[in-house]
Structures are given as structure tokens and as C-alpha cells.
Amino acid sequence: MSALDGAVAPADPLDVGRLARWMDDEGVAGAGERPSVRRLSGGSQNELFALERGGERTVLRMPPAGAPASRVDGLRRELRLVAALRGTDVPHAELVAGDGTGEILGLPFYVMRAIDGWCPADTRGWPAPFDEDLGARGELAFQLVDGIARLGRVDWRARGLDGFGRPDRFHERQVDRWLSFLGAYRFRDLPGLDEAADWLRRNQPRHYEPGIMHGDYQFANVMFAHGAPARLAAIIDWEMTTIGDPLLDLGWALIGFGTRGIEDADLSYTDLTAMPPREQLLAHYERVSGRSTEDIGYYDVLARWKLGVVLEKSYAAFVHGEKVDPKVEAFGDIVLSLIRTAAAVARTMPDGAR
């Protein structure tokens, strides 16, 4: 699959003439040409359009018409982030150009290089050769960890990202922030919620070095190059990015890999059979990132607990009859499993243990 697969219909919202003139002004390949434009499926929070001009393929990302101000501001944040990543060794779709003002097309947008690759969430299974070659499949996990290790070591201040997040007292805010978030839509009992929350309050990390966080780092939000050996082609979907604790991304990525002999939540979109042991993945992360994973138990608990809280919002909307993807019905059991597992992991670690 390439980043241009899944195109569904010609784009209506785009003023192609204005877009072409803007591309000329920005020095994009194909001066004087009108780009071919096709809408892509797969965008959740934002719309995606495949562009081709001057023999180069790119993808335009922008909020949908009528998007709330928070989503528009989120797109501007993404633009700032991908601009900051340009020239780093973090695998990502390189920024070509962007407009944060909304003056060109009515909403902020940016154009990035198309990625020729595949995403595990789209394939719903491992493509060849990873379907049968279990050794090659295991390398996908190392590549997943490698990407987040590289992101976490980027010098975010040198890249102009001061003010991009609120890294001070990051961990002190986590429990109360997400309980407040949950309070706006909570409609059922979530066994283990308070137990895990109390443990998290008492066991914040001994060492904390702020860095760029993706915010939803997992197999569903990366693309791999075709074929073996495994190679991470791009980290995608930056809606939740901030300056925080990159080790939370690591804990998030390892949900489903199990910990301390406890059965983990089944996120259902991919088969983790034959993946390497967590210990090897943690060691790889430490080598690449230069960060210690001595407090990984805390991040195991926080990642599961927080993801459960986040997914519960979508499930609550489903239960109350709001228009959501029917697949959200499965979140009902997944949320319970995530929060129950978070509490179970916390229970295995006395205060101060990791």
C-alpha cells in the first residue's frame, strides 16, 4: 500500500487554482501546472488529499469544513511540529510547505511528501513477508521502538518548540487532568480506576527529562516500507503531540506486549505473535534514546489507565446514540480490560518499586 492508495473521489473543498498559485509561490515542483487532486480515505481528525504535480506525489492535510476551533488549532500545531522535525533522523513525511493562516484555502493546511509504505492498522494483518517470516516480523517491533527513541532525543528547544507544551509538573498533572476529562462523560463503573490512580499519584518517576511526545504511539500510527528487512518509513497522525515525557510513548507502544506475567488488553487490530520480549525492546530504546527505562512500571500503568480513559469517551458517545464509527462498540470491553490491567500491574509493585 502507498500513501496514495485508498483515493475515493475528486476533491470538492479545494480551490485548485489558488492551490496551484500558492505551490508556485512556495517553489513546489511543477511550476505553472495545476495539480491533480484526489481525496484519500483514512483520515480521522483531518482530511487528506493526494496531489501530483511536476512528477512528484505529495499529500495535503487540513481540517474538514466546519471543524471546531480546537481542531483547526491542532492542525496549526501539527504544522509547527513537522516543520521542527525537518532535517532530523525521525522517520516522518517531510514537510514540503504549509499555510497556518487559512488565507489560501479557507483553513490552515500543509503539504507533505507521500510515503510509499503500509500501516498495520490498514492491513489488518501482516503483509508478506511478515505474515510467514516470524523473524522478520519481530524486527517490526524494534523499528517501532526505534522511531519513538529517535523522536524523544530531538532537541526540541533548539528546534523552536518552546511553548509547544507544558512540560513543567507534567506527571503531577496527569491523574487529575484525566479524571476531570472522564468526569465530563462518565456513565458507568470502571473497576480499578481509582486504585491505579492512587498508585500513580504515589509513584511518579524519579527522573524526568521533557521531550517531544507523539501522544498516541502504536503500530496503528506508523508506516513501514514494503518488504524485508523491516524499516520504519514514517510516524504519522500527530494530533496529540506535545512536549511531555517520551517514556509515556514507550509505555503506550508496548501495550499488548504484556508485563509481569499479566494478560494484557487485546487492541485487536494486529497479531503480536513472535514479537521480541519486552526486555529486548527496552534495551534497544535505551541504546538509541540515551534514556533510562528504570521507571517503566510507572509508564506501563499510566499508559493503560490513560488510554482506557480516552477510549471511554468514544464508547460513551456510542452508548448514548451519538453518530460514531460502529467499531467503537468494541471499546466497551477494551476500556475495562485496560483499566483492570493497569490496576493489576500497579498491584504487583509496592510503592517505590519499579
C-alpha positions in Angstrom: 0.0 0.0 0.0 1.2 3.5 -0.7 0.1 6.8 0.8 -1.9 7.4 -2.4 -3.9 4.2 -2.2 -7.4 4.5 -0.9 -8.3 7.5 -3.0 -12.0 7.7 -3.2 -13.2 10.8 -5.1 -12.2 14.1 -6.7 -11.8 16.8 -4.1 -14.5 19.4 -3.9 -13.4 21.7 -1.0 -10.1 22.7 -2.6 -9.7 25.7 -4.9 -7.2 24.0 -7.1 -6.3 27.2 -9.0 -5.4 29.0 -5.7 -3.6 26.0 -4.5 -1.5 25.8 -7.7 -0.6 29.5 -7.4 0.4 29.0 -3.8 2.5 26.0 -4.8 4.3 28.2 -7.4 5.0 30.8 -4.7 6.4 28.1 -2.4 8.7 26.7 -5.1 7.0 23.3 -5.2 7.9 21.2 -8.2 5.9 21.7 -11.4 5.7 25.4 -11.7 2.7 26.6 -13.7 0.9 23.3 -13.5 -2.4 22.6 -11.9 -2.0 19.6 -9.5 -4.2 16.6 -9.9 -6.2 16.2 -6.6 -7.9 13.2 -5.1 -9.4 12.8 -1.7 -7.9 10.0 0.4 -9.7 7.7 2.8 -8.1 7.0 6.2 -8.1 10.5 7.8 -9.9 10.6 11.2 -9.4 14.0 12.6 -8.4 15.7 9.4 -8.9 15.3 5.7 -6.2 14.0 3.3 -5.8 14.8 -0.4 -3.3 13.2 -2.8 -1.6 15.7 -5.0 0.5 15.1 -8.1 2.4 17.8 -9.9 5.7 18.0 -11.7 6.1 14.3 -11.4 6.1 14.5 -7.6 3.5 13.0 -5.3 2.5 14.7 -2.1 -0.3 14.7 0.4 -2.3 17.7 1.7 -3.7 17.6 5.2 -6.3 20.0 6.5 -9.3 20.1 8.9 -12.7 19.4 7.5 -15.1 22.2 6.7 -16.9 23.3 9.8 -14.2 21.9 12.1 -14.2 23.3 15.6 -11.6 25.8 16.6 -9.7 23.2 18.7 -9.2 21.0 15.6 -8.0 24.0 13.5 -5.6 24.9 16.2 -4.5 21.3 16.3 -3.6 21.4 12.6 -1.5 24.5 13.2 0.3 22.6 16.0 1.0 19.7 13.6 2.4 22.1 11.0 4.7 23.6 13.6 5.8 20.1 14.7 6.5 18.7 11.3 8.4 21.9 10.4 10.6 21.4 13.5 11.3 17.7 12.5 12.6 18.7 9.1 16.2 17.6 8.8 16.1 15.2 11.8 16.6 11.5 11.7 13.0 10.9 12.9 11.1 8.9 10.2 8.2 11.1 9.1 6.5 12.5 6.0 8.7 15.5 5.2 7.0 18.9 5.1 7.0 20.5 1.7 5.2 23.7 2.6 2.2 24.8 4.7 -0.1 27.7 5.4 -1.1 28.3 9.0 -3.2 31.4 8.3 -6.1 29.8 6.4 -5.9 32.6 3.8 -5.2 30.3 0.9 -7.9 27.6 1.2 -10.0 29.0 4.0 -8.4 26.7 6.6 -4.8 26.0 7.6 -3.2 23.1 5.8 0.2 21.6 5.0 1.6 19.6 2.1 4.0 16.7 2.9 5.9 14.1 0.9 3.9 10.9 0.0 5.1 7.8 1.8 5.3 4.6 -0.1 4.6 2.1 2.6 1.9 0.3 4.7 0.3 0.7 8.1 -0.6 -2.3 10.3 -4.0 -0.7 11.2 -4.9 -0.7 7.5 -3.7 -4.1 6.5 -5.4 -5.8 9.5 -2.7 -8.5 9.4 0.9 -8.7 8.5 1.7 -8.4 4.7 4.3 -10.6 3.1 6.9 -11.5 4.1 5.9 -10.7 7.7 2.9 -13.0 7.6 5.1 -16.1 7.5 8.7 -15.0 8.3 8.4 -14.6 12.1 12.0 -13.4 12.5 11.3 -10.5 10.1 8.1 -9.8 11.9 9.9 -9.4 15.2 12.1 -6.7 13.6 9.0 -4.6 13.1 8.8 -4.1 16.9 12.4 -3.0 17.1 11.7 -0.5 14.4 8.6 0.7 16.2 10.6 1.4 19.3 13.5 2.9 17.3 11.2 5.6 15.9 10.0 6.8 19.3 13.5 6.7 20.7 14.7 9.0 17.9 11.8 11.4 18.4 12.5 11.6 22.1 16.1 12.6 21.7 15.3 15.6 19.4 16.5 18.8 20.9 13.0 20.4 21.0 14.2 23.8 22.3 16.8 24.1 19.5 14.0 23.3 17.1 11.9 26.2 18.2 9.3 24.3 20.2 9.4 26.4 23.4 5.8 26.9 24.5 4.6 24.0 22.4 3.6 22.1 25.6 3.6 22.3 29.3 6.4 20.1 30.4 6.7 21.5 33.9 5.0 19.3 36.5 3.8 17.0 33.7 3.4 14.0 35.9 1.9 15.9 38.8 -1.0 16.9 36.5 -1.7 13.6 34.8 -4.2 11.9 37.2 -6.3 14.9 38.0 -6.4 16.1 34.4 -7.6 12.8 33.0 -10.1 12.2 35.8 -11.5 15.6 35.1 -11.7 14.6 31.4 -13.5 11.4 32.3 -15.9 13.2 34.6 -17.5 15.0 31.6 -18.9 11.8 30.2 -18.6 9.0 32.8 -21.7 6.8 32.9 -20.5 3.5 34.4 -18.2 2.0 37.0 -14.7 1.3 35.8 -13.1 -1.3 38.2 -9.5 -0.5 39.0 -9.7 3.2 38.0 -9.2 4.7 41.5 -6.8 2.0 42.6 -4.5 2.7 39.6 -5.0 6.5 40.0 -3.9 6.4 43.7 -0.9 4.3 42.8 0.1 6.7 40.1 -0.1 9.7 42.4 2.3 8.0 44.9 4.8 6.7 42.4 5.8 9.4 39.9 9.1 8.9 38.1 12.3 9.5 39.9 13.8 11.1 36.8 12.0 13.1 34.2 13.5 14.8 31.1 11.0 16.6 28.9 10.9 15.8 25.2 8.7 15.6 22.1 5.8 13.2 22.7 3.7 11.7 19.9 0.8 11.1 22.3 -0.7 8.0 20.6 2.3 6.0 19.6 1.5 2.5 18.4 1.5 0.2 15.4 -1.7 2.0 14.1 0.2 5.3 13.8 3.3 4.4 11.8 4.0 3.2 8.3 6.6 0.7 7.3 8.5 0.3 4.0 7.5 -2.6 1.8 9.4 -5.9 2.1 12.1 -7.1 4.4 14.2 -6.1 6.3 11.7 -4.2 8.4 12.2 -0.4 8.1 10.1 2.3 9.7 9.1 4.7 6.9 7.2 7.3 8.9 5.5 8.2 12.1 2.0 9.6 11.2 -1.0 11.2 12.8 0.4 13.9 15.1 -2.9 15.2 16.6 -1.9 14.5 20.2 1.7 15.6 20.0 3.1 17.8 22.8 6.2 18.4 24.9 5.9 15.9 27.7 7.6 12.7 28.8 8.7 10.5 25.8 8.8 7.4 28.1 5.0 7.5 28.2 5.0 7.0 24.4 7.2 3.9 25.0 4.7 2.6 27.6 1.9 3.3 25.1 3.7 1.5 22.3 4.2 -1.6 24.5 0.5 -2.1 25.5 -0.4 -5.5 24.3 3.1 -6.9 24.8 2.2 -7.9 28.4 4.1 -7.2 31.6 4.9 -9.0 34.8 3.0 -12.1 33.6 -0.3 -10.3 33.5 -2.6 -10.9 30.5 -2.8 -7.6 28.5 -5.6 -5.9 26.8 -6.4 -7.0 23.2 -6.4 -4.0 21.0 -7.4 -6.4 18.2 -6.0 -4.7 15.1 -2.8 -6.8 14.8 -1.3 -10.1 15.9 1.7 -9.7 18.2 2.7 -13.3 18.0 6.5 -13.8 17.6 7.3 -10.3 18.8 10.5 -10.0 20.8 10.5 -9.9 24.6 9.9 -6.5 26.3 13.3 -6.6 27.9 15.0 -6.6 24.5 12.8 -3.7 23.3 13.5 -1.7 26.4 17.2 -2.3 25.9 17.0 -1.1 22.3 15.1 2.0 23.4 17.8 2.8 25.9 20.6 2.4 23.4 19.0 4.7 20.8 17.4 7.3 23.0 20.0 7.6 25.8 17.2 7.5 28.3 16.8 5.1 31.2 13.8 2.8 31.4 14.2 2.1 35.1 10.7 3.5 35.9 9.0 1.7 33.1 6.5 0.1 35.5 5.0 3.6 36.1 4.6 4.2 32.4 3.0 0.7 32.0 0.3 1.7 34.5 -0.2 5.3 33.2 -0.4 4.3 29.5 -3.1 1.6 30.1 -5.0 3.8 32.5 -4.9 6.9 30.3 -5.8 5.0 27.1 -8.8 3.5 28.9 -10.0 6.9 29.9 -9.5 8.3 26.4 -11.3 5.4 24.7 -14.2 5.6 27.2 -15.2 8.9 25.7 -15.9 7.4 22.3 -17.7 4.4 23.9 -19.9 6.7 26.0 -20.8 8.5 22.7 -21.8 5.2 21.2 -23.8 4.1 24.2 -25.7 7.4 24.1 -26.6 7.1 20.5 -24.3 9.6 19.0 -23.1 9.2 15.4 -19.7 7.3 15.7 -18.0 4.5 13.9 -19.8 1.3 14.8 -16.4 -0.3 15.6 -16.4 1.8 18.7 -18.8 -0.7 20.3 -15.7 -2.9 20.9 -14.2 -0.2 23.1 -16.6 -1.2 25.9 -14.7 -4.3 26.8 -11.3 -2.9 25.8 -11.6 0.0 28.3 -12.5 -2.3 31.1 -9.5 -4.6 30.2 -7.1 -1.6 30.0 -8.0 -0.1 33.4 -8.3 -3.5 35.1 -4.8 -4.4 33.8 -3.4 -1.0 34.9 -4.6 -1.7 38.4 -3.2 -5.3 38.3 0.2 -4.1 37.2 0.2 -1.5 40.0 -0.7 -4.2 42.5 2.5 -6.1 41.6 4.7 -3.1 42.5 4.9 -1.9 46.1 5.3 1.9 46.4 8.7 3.0 45.3 9.3 -0.2 43.2 9.6 -0.3 39.5 
